[in-house]
């Protein structure tokens, strides 16, 4: 294992860990199983540090993303510092007005202009 965080993250505060195998495989592991690997601003910061590390490491040929625990990633960790408040309005959430104007009765936003796969 290599010291990928270059002492910029306190011991035990790693959200993502990087291991590089001898065959050039970089393994990024989400390592917050107690929070179902919930994503936070700190996770984004650490991923940026690791991406820079991988970018300049010529021995890494491919990167594998995995997670510890029973969930890959449960989504945004709203309890993390700097995260969204659970009571805050969601800027892109459909409202009764947008659904009515689209002629939809479902809770999903209209999909006009979206191409089928």
N, C-alpha and C positions, 0 to 999 in steps of 0.2 A: 504494500500500500504506500502511496506517496502522500506527502503533506500538501494537499491541494489548496487549502485555505490560507496558507502563508501567514498564519497567526492573525488573520483579520476577523476570525470568528472565535468566540470564547469556547474553551473546552466543554464538550457536552451540549453545545448549542447548534451542532450541525443539523441542517434540515435535509441536505443532500450530500451524499458521499461519492467520491470518485475512486474507483480501483482500476488500474490498468494492468491487463494480463501481459505475459511475455509474448503473446501472439498478436499484439496490437489492438486488442479489444478494450475500449473504455467502457466501464460499467458505471452508470450513474444510478444511484439508489436513493429513492425518497425514504428517509429514515425517521419518520414520526408516527409509528404505528399506533401509539396511544391516542393520537388525534386523527386517526384514519388517513394520515398523510395529507391533511388539509393544507392548502396553499396559502401562503402569507406574503407580505412585502419582503420579509426576510428570506423566504424561499426564492423569490425572484432575484434578490440581490446575490444570494449564494450561487444561483444558477448562472448569473452573469459572470461571476468570478471563475466558475468552473469552465464555462464556455471559452473564456479567454485562455485559460490554462490548456484546454484541449486544442484550441486553435494553433497554439505555438508549440505543441508537443508533436514532433514529426513521427514519433513511434505509434501514435494512435491512428488507426486506419478506419475504424468504425466505432460507433457509440451505441450501446444498448441501454435503454431506460427501463428500470424495474422499481419495485417498491417492497418494503418490508411489511409484514402483517397481513391482515385479511382484506384490506381494501387498497386498490392502486392509488386512488386519490379521491377523496370525498367532495372536493371542490374547495371553495374559499373558506378559510378558517375565520369566521366572523368574531371569534374571541381573541384573535391575535392583535397586538398593538398596531395601530395604524390601519386596521382593516375596516370594512364597512360596518356600520351599525345595523343590527337586524331590523330596527324600526325606520331606517332611512328609506325614502322613496327610491325605487329603482328607475333610473332615467329612461330605459327602453322597454319597461314593462307595459303591456297593453292595458288600456283602460276600457271601461264600458263604452266610452265615446268612440275610441278607435275601432273597437269591435263592431259597434253598431254602424259606423260609417263604411265599414268594409263588408257589411251584410253578413257578418259571421256571428254565430252564437257560441262558438267555442272560446276557450281561454287562450288559444294560441293566436299570435299575430298573423295578419294576412300574408300569403306567400306570393302575391302578384309579382311578376317579373323574375321569379326564380326558375331556372331551367331544371328540368328533370335530369337525373344522372344517366 
